[in-house]
């Protein structure tokens, strides 16, 4: 997914203070662009919290009637220095990238694209999709891996089932389940579905103390408690909100009230430990790098404002072909301020 409409709050990123205990992040509506802009709910980056472990971007969308919204409709666009994580609840999305990978994202299956030093791709909801509902997330690559070769991997995790809940671990390890998918930084990604239609359901999981964690609620309401046996913090998580749990927590307890049927994404990882500069679809380490990535992309697509010889390192040697549009998505104009690294 392309961050098509850069939010002003993301263009100049200040330093974040450390979170204590439990923090609830409200989403903001962001259009993906185009004449029939699909709206997404974004919780990372936020003013008070820009990363959870290596997770640096969380978009959540739907359920959307594709006949009204147009669905996912993103022409060729670039990425650098990150991995994209596609996870669907409903619908299907066709993916194609400049490294030669083609895949269809389906509910319950992970599609992980490694941008590395540079990749371009397209994303379109399929013709048979009537309702689109899911999440798109980004993982920042650590400094020693961010110029790796582009790649792609798909994985369908087997569910772990409890009383009135199902858990699918698509990245990392959680509740005794392990994903074989390769990442470049310790990470956790899992989907939890809780059915409290007939009665209130409580679910409790052990956490990795070195990790900070995030819990994204798709829809409904959930009581969240951290270290309940030790008087830890608690709060109510509502539709599309993201809870941040600081590192050091040992237990996560969720209480879903009777009448609710909820989907949650559980994310995590140790604090990233590096400052990143993120703008549009690029993750780098400085303002100058972002300028160079933009110039390289504009040169690759033959944009009017492309400087000569802008891609000496061949970040975008090819641009994925596109049968839906006339051409690739040009980069927005950079803001008239220096982009600052974020912690």
NUSEFI-820208 format. One record per residue (C-alpha): residue in three letters; x, y negated, z. Coordinates in steps of 0.1 Angstrom, whole numbers, plus 5000, padded with zeros to 4 digits. Layout:
<atoms>
{atom ALA, {X, Y, Z}};
...
</atoms>
This chain:
<atoms>
{atom UNK, {5000, 5000, 5000}};
{atom UNK, {5012, 4965, 4992}};
{atom UNK, {5010, 4937, 5017}};
{atom UNK, {4995, 4917, 4989}};
{atom UNK, {4985, 4886, 5008}};
{atom UNK, {5014, 4876, 5032}};
{atom UNK, {4998, 4862, 5064}};
{atom UNK, {5013, 4829, 5075}};
{atom UNK, {5020, 4844, 5109}};
{atom UNK, {5043, 4870, 5093}};
{atom UNK, {5064, 4846, 5073}};
{atom UNK, {5082, 4830, 5103}};
{atom UNK, {5085, 4855, 5131}};
{atom UNK, {5094, 4844, 5166}};
{atom UNK, {5108, 4866, 5193}};
{atom UNK, {5085, 4889, 5212}};
{atom UNK, {5085, 4892, 5249}};
{atom UNK, {5086, 4926, 5265}};
{atom UNK, {5053, 4943, 5271}};
{atom UNK, {5045, 4956, 5305}};
{atom UNK, {5024, 4987, 5310}};
{atom UNK, {4993, 4985, 5287}};
{atom UNK, {4986, 4959, 5261}};
{atom UNK, {4955, 4957, 5238}};
{atom UNK, {4961, 4942, 5204}};
{atom UNK, {4931, 4929, 5184}};
{atom UNK, {4930, 4934, 5146}};
{atom UNK, {4928, 4906, 5121}};
{atom UNK, {4911, 4909, 5087}};
{atom UNK, {4935, 4907, 5057}};
{atom UNK, {4926, 4910, 5020}};
{atom UNK, {4946, 4933, 4998}};
{atom UNK, {4941, 4908, 4969}};
{atom UNK, {4925, 4909, 4935}};
{atom UNK, {4891, 4898, 4923}};
{atom UNK, {4873, 4923, 4945}};
{atom UNK, {4896, 4922, 4975}};
{atom UNK, {4895, 4952, 4998}};
{atom UNK, {4896, 4941, 5034}};
{atom UNK, {4919, 4958, 5059}};
{atom UNK, {4923, 4954, 5097}};
{atom UNK, {4959, 4947, 5107}};
{atom UNK, {4973, 4952, 5142}};
{atom UNK, {5010, 4954, 5134}};
{atom UNK, {5028, 4930, 5130}};
{atom UNK, {5010, 4908, 5156}};
{atom UNK, {5021, 4876, 5173}};
{atom UNK, {5028, 4893, 5206}};
{atom UNK, {5040, 4927, 5193}};
{atom UNK, {5058, 4934, 5160}};
{atom UNK, {5069, 4970, 5164}};
{atom UNK, {5061, 5002, 5183}};
{atom UNK, {5093, 5023, 5180}};
{atom UNK, {5100, 5023, 5143}};
{atom UNK, {5064, 5016, 5134}};
{atom UNK, {5064, 4980, 5119}};
{atom UNK, {5031, 4979, 5100}};
{atom UNK, {4996, 4992, 5108}};
{atom UNK, {4966, 4987, 5084}};
{atom UNK, {4933, 5004, 5090}};
{atom UNK, {4904, 5002, 5066}};
{atom UNK, {4869, 5015, 5060}};
{atom UNK, {4846, 5032, 5059}};
{atom UNK, {4840, 5012, 5027}};
{atom UNK, {4815, 5018, 5000}};
{atom UNK, {4838, 5019, 4970}};
{atom UNK, {4809, 5007, 4947}};
{atom UNK, {4809, 4975, 4966}};
{atom UNK, {4846, 4970, 4975}};
{atom UNK, {4863, 4984, 4945}};
{atom UNK, {4883, 5008, 4967}};
{atom UNK, {4921, 5010, 4966}};
{atom UNK, {4933, 4992, 4936}};
{atom UNK, {4970, 4984, 4939}};
{atom UNK, {4991, 4981, 4907}};
{atom UNK, {5029, 4987, 4907}};
{atom UNK, {5046, 4970, 4936}};
{atom UNK, {5080, 4975, 4953}};
{atom UNK, {5093, 4985, 4987}};
{atom UNK, {5127, 4986, 5004}};
{atom UNK, {5141, 4997, 5038}};
{atom UNK, {5110, 5016, 5050}};
{atom UNK, {5088, 5047, 5047}};
{atom UNK, {5051, 5044, 5039}};
{atom UNK, {5027, 5067, 5058}};
{atom UNK, {4993, 5073, 5042}};
{atom UNK, {4966, 5090, 5063}};
{atom UNK, {4930, 5093, 5052}};
{atom UNK, {4898, 5101, 5071}};
{atom UNK, {4875, 5100, 5040}};
{atom UNK, {4881, 5097, 5003}};
{atom UNK, {4911, 5103, 4980}};
{atom UNK, {4939, 5081, 4966}};
{atom UNK, {4962, 5088, 4937}};
{atom UNK, {4998, 5080, 4943}};
{atom UNK, {5026, 5076, 4916}};
{atom UNK, {5061, 5062, 4921}};
{atom UNK, {5092, 5053, 4901}};
{atom UNK, {5111, 5083, 4915}};
{atom UNK, {5088, 5106, 4896}};
{atom UNK, {5064, 5117, 4923}};
{atom UNK, {5027, 5121, 4918}};
{atom UNK, {5003, 5131, 4945}};
{atom UNK, {4967, 5127, 4957}};
{atom UNK, {4963, 5117, 4993}};
{atom UNK, {4934, 5137, 5009}};
{atom UNK, {4919, 5136, 5044}};
{atom UNK, {4940, 5155, 5070}};
{atom UNK, {4972, 5154, 5049}};
{atom UNK, {5002, 5132, 5053}};
{atom UNK, {5018, 5115, 5023}};
{atom UNK, {5052, 5100, 5033}};
{atom UNK, {5071, 5079, 5007}};
{atom UNK, {5107, 5069, 5015}};
{atom UNK, {5115, 5036, 4998}};
{atom UNK, {5152, 5036, 5009}};
{atom UNK, {5171, 5012, 4987}};
{atom UNK, {5141, 5005, 4964}};
{atom UNK, {5111, 5021, 4949}};
{atom UNK, {5079, 5010, 4931}};
{atom UNK, {5045, 5028, 4933}};
{atom UNK, {5008, 5025, 4925}};
{atom UNK, {4978, 5034, 4947}};
{atom UNK, {4942, 5039, 4933}};
{atom UNK, {4912, 5055, 4949}};
{atom UNK, {4901, 5084, 4927}};
{atom UNK, {4870, 5083, 4904}};
{atom UNK, {4851, 5107, 4926}};
{atom UNK, {4857, 5087, 4958}};
{atom UNK, {4825, 5070, 4971}};
{atom UNK, {4837, 5061, 5006}};
{atom UNK, {4873, 5052, 5015}};
{atom UNK, {4884, 5053, 5051}};
{atom UNK, {4919, 5056, 5065}};
{atom UNK, {4952, 5040, 5076}};
{atom UNK, {4984, 5029, 5060}};
{atom UNK, {5015, 5025, 5082}};
{atom UNK, {5051, 5017, 5077}};
{atom UNK, {5082, 5030, 5094}};
{atom UNK, {5113, 5008, 5094}};
{atom UNK, {5145, 5026, 5084}};
{atom UNK, {5175, 5022, 5107}};
{atom UNK, {5205, 5004, 5094}};
{atom UNK, {5225, 5035, 5085}};
{atom UNK, {5197, 5050, 5064}};
{atom UNK, {5179, 5020, 5049}};
{atom UNK, {5198, 5023, 5015}};
{atom UNK, {5190, 5061, 5012}};
{atom UNK, {5177, 5075, 4980}};
{atom UNK, {5139, 5072, 4974}};
{atom UNK, {5119, 5102, 4982}};
{atom UNK, {5084, 5117, 4989}};
{atom UNK, {5070, 5144, 5010}};
{atom UNK, {5034, 5158, 5017}};
{atom UNK, {5023, 5178, 5047}};
{atom UNK, {4990, 5192, 5060}};
{atom UNK, {4993, 5199, 5097}};
{atom UNK, {4973, 5227, 5113}};
{atom UNK, {4949, 5214, 5140}};
{atom UNK, {4954, 5221, 5177}};
{atom UNK, {4919, 5224, 5192}};
{atom UNK, {4907, 5219, 5227}};
{atom UNK, {4873, 5216, 5242}};
{atom UNK, {4855, 5190, 5221}};
{atom UNK, {4888, 5177, 5204}};
{atom UNK, {4912, 5184, 5176}};
{atom UNK, {4947, 5172, 5173}};
{atom UNK, {4969, 5170, 5141}};
{atom UNK, {5005, 5161, 5145}};
{atom UNK, {5018, 5148, 5112}};
{atom UNK, {5051, 5133, 5124}};
{atom UNK, {5074, 5143, 5153}};
{atom UNK, {5063, 5164, 5182}};
{atom UNK, {5034, 5161, 5206}};
{atom UNK, {5014, 5185, 5228}};
{atom UNK, {5036, 5214, 5217}};
{atom UNK, {5030, 5208, 5180}};
{atom UNK, {5059, 5199, 5157}};
{atom UNK, {5059, 5184, 5122}};
{atom UNK, {5087, 5195, 5098}};
{atom UNK, {5086, 5162, 5079}};
{atom UNK, {5119, 5144, 5078}};
{atom UNK, {5122, 5109, 5093}};
{atom UNK, {5153, 5088, 5100}};
{atom UNK, {5144, 5077, 5136}};
{atom UNK, {5126, 5097, 5164}};
{atom UNK, {5089, 5091, 5159}};
{atom UNK, {5054, 5104, 5167}};
{atom UNK, {5023, 5103, 5145}};
{atom UNK, {4992, 5122, 5153}};
{atom UNK, {4954, 5121, 5147}};
{atom UNK, {4931, 5129, 5176}};
{atom UNK, {4893, 5135, 5169}};
{atom UNK, {4871, 5136, 5200}};
{atom UNK, {4834, 5147, 5199}};
{atom UNK, {4816, 5134, 5229}};
{atom UNK, {4782, 5135, 5213}};
{atom UNK, {4767, 5157, 5240}};
{atom UNK, {4787, 5147, 5270}};
{atom UNK, {4816, 5126, 5282}};
{atom UNK, {4850, 5140, 5272}};
{atom UNK, {4884, 5135, 5290}};
{atom UNK, {4916, 5144, 5273}};
{atom UNK, {4951, 5142, 5289}};
{atom UNK, {4985, 5145, 5272}};
{atom UNK, {5021, 5143, 5284}};
{atom UNK, {5042, 5115, 5269}};
{atom UNK, {5079, 5112, 5261}};
{atom UNK, {5092, 5088, 5286}};
{atom UNK, {5118, 5073, 5263}};
{atom UNK, {5091, 5064, 5237}};
{atom UNK, {5068, 5035, 5236}};
{atom UNK, {5034, 5045, 5223}};
{atom UNK, {5005, 5031, 5204}};
{atom UNK, {4969, 5043, 5202}};
{atom UNK, {4947, 5030, 5174}};
{atom UNK, {4909, 5035, 5177}};
{atom UNK, {4891, 5039, 5145}};
{atom UNK, {4856, 5032, 5158}};
{atom UNK, {4836, 5032, 5190}};
{atom UNK, {4849, 5028, 5226}};
{atom UNK, {4874, 5047, 5247}};
{atom UNK, {4888, 5043, 5282}};
{atom UNK, {4925, 5046, 5282}};
{atom UNK, {4946, 5053, 5313}};
{atom UNK, {4984, 5054, 5317}};
{atom UNK, {4999, 5076, 5344}};
{atom UNK, {4965, 5079, 5362}};
{atom UNK, {4980, 5100, 5391}};
{atom UNK, {5004, 5071, 5399}};
{atom UNK, {4981, 5042, 5397}};
{atom UNK, {4991, 5032, 5362}};
{atom UNK, {4973, 5006, 5341}};
{atom UNK, {4939, 5012, 5324}};
{atom UNK, {4918, 4994, 5298}};
{atom UNK, {4889, 4998, 5274}};
{atom UNK, {4899, 5003, 5237}};
{atom UNK, {4873, 4992, 5212}};
{atom UNK, {4868, 4996, 5174}};
{atom UNK, {4900, 4989, 5154}};
{atom UNK, {4921, 4978, 5185}};
{atom UNK, {4956, 4991, 5190}};
{atom UNK, {4969, 4998, 5225}};
{atom UNK, {5006, 4995, 5232}};
{atom UNK, {5020, 5016, 5260}};
{atom UNK, {5055, 5005, 5272}};
{atom UNK, {5083, 5030, 5274}};
{atom UNK, {5086, 5049, 5307}};
{atom UNK, {5050, 5062, 5308}};
{atom UNK, {5046, 5099, 5314}};
{atom UNK, {5009, 5106, 5309}};
{atom UNK, {4981, 5094, 5286}};
{atom UNK, {4945, 5100, 5296}};
{atom UNK, {4916, 5092, 5273}};
{atom UNK, {4879, 5092, 5284}};
{atom UNK, {4853, 5090, 5256}};
{atom UNK, {4818, 5082, 5268}};
{atom UNK, {4788, 5104, 5259}};
{atom UNK, {4773, 5096, 5225}};
{atom UNK, {4806, 5087, 5209}};
{atom UNK, {4825, 5106, 5182}};
{atom UNK, {4859, 5089, 5178}};
{atom UNK, {4891, 5092, 5157}};
{atom UNK, {4924, 5079, 5172}};
{atom UNK, {4959, 5077, 5158}};
{atom UNK, {4986, 5082, 5184}};
{atom UNK, {5019, 5066, 5174}};
{atom UNK, {5053, 5064, 5191}};
{atom UNK, {5090, 5063, 5191}};
{atom UNK, {5119, 5049, 5212}};
{atom UNK, {5124, 5011, 5210}};
{atom UNK, {5139, 5005, 5175}};
{atom UNK, {5170, 4987, 5189}};
{atom UNK, {5176, 4967, 5157}};
{atom UNK, {5163, 4934, 5145}};
{atom UNK, {5146, 4935, 5111}};
{atom UNK, {5134, 4909, 5087}};
{atom UNK, {5101, 4918, 5070}};
{atom UNK, {5083, 4899, 5043}};
{atom UNK, {5058, 4910, 5017}};
{atom UNK, {5068, 4947, 5010}};
{atom UNK, {5104, 4944, 5019}};
{atom UNK, {5122, 4953, 5052}};
{atom UNK, {5158, 4939, 5054}};
{atom UNK, {5180, 4924, 5080}};
{atom UNK, {5183, 4888, 5069}};
{atom UNK, {5167, 4860, 5049}};
{atom UNK, {5193, 4864, 5022}};
{atom UNK, {5185, 4901, 5018}};
{atom UNK, {5148, 4894, 5013}};
{atom UNK, {5156, 4867, 4987}};
{atom UNK, {5178, 4892, 4969}};
{atom UNK, {5151, 4919, 4970}};
{atom UNK, {5125, 4895, 4956}};
{atom UNK, {5149, 4884, 4928}};
{atom UNK, {5156, 4920, 4920}};
{atom UNK, {5119, 4929, 4917}};
{atom UNK, {5111, 4898, 4897}};
{atom UNK, {5139, 4906, 4873}};
{atom UNK, {5128, 4943, 4870}};
{atom UNK, {5093, 4932, 4859}};
{atom UNK, {5104, 4903, 4837}};
{atom UNK, {5087, 4876, 4858}};
{atom UNK, {5091, 4840, 4846}};
{atom UNK, {5110, 4830, 4878}};
{atom UNK, {5135, 4859, 4877}};
{atom UNK, {5171, 4847, 4879}};
{atom UNK, {5196, 4863, 4854}};
{atom UNK, {5214, 4894, 4865}};
{atom UNK, {5193, 4895, 4897}};
{atom UNK, {5197, 4933, 4904}};
{atom UNK, {5234, 4942, 4904}};
{atom UNK, {5228, 4972, 4927}};
{atom UNK, {5200, 4987, 4907}};
{atom UNK, {5174, 4986, 4934}};
{atom UNK, {5145, 4988, 4908}};
{atom UNK, {5160, 5005, 4878}};
{atom UNK, {5125, 5015, 4867}};
{atom UNK, {5090, 5004, 4874}};
{atom UNK, {5063, 5031, 4876}};
{atom UNK, {5040, 5030, 4846}};
{atom UNK, {5004, 5019, 4851}};
{atom UNK, {4974, 5027, 4830}};
{atom UNK, {4949, 5007, 4851}};
{atom UNK, {4964, 4972, 4847}};
{atom UNK, {4984, 4951, 4823}};
{atom UNK, {5015, 4950, 4845}};
{atom UNK, {5032, 4951, 4878}};
{atom UNK, {5024, 4929, 4908}};
{atom UNK, {5047, 4899, 4910}};
{atom UNK, {5061, 4889, 4944}};
{atom UNK, {5045, 4858, 4961}};
{atom UNK, {5065, 4826, 4964}};
{atom UNK, {5088, 4826, 4995}};
{atom UNK, {5079, 4802, 5023}};
{atom UNK, {5098, 4770, 5027}};
{atom UNK, {5114, 4782, 5059}};
{atom UNK, {5141, 4807, 5067}};
{atom UNK, {5127, 4841, 5076}};
{atom UNK, {5139, 4851, 5111}};
{atom UNK, {5147, 4886, 5122}};
{atom UNK, {5122, 4901, 5146}};
{atom UNK, {5132, 4923, 5176}};
</atoms>
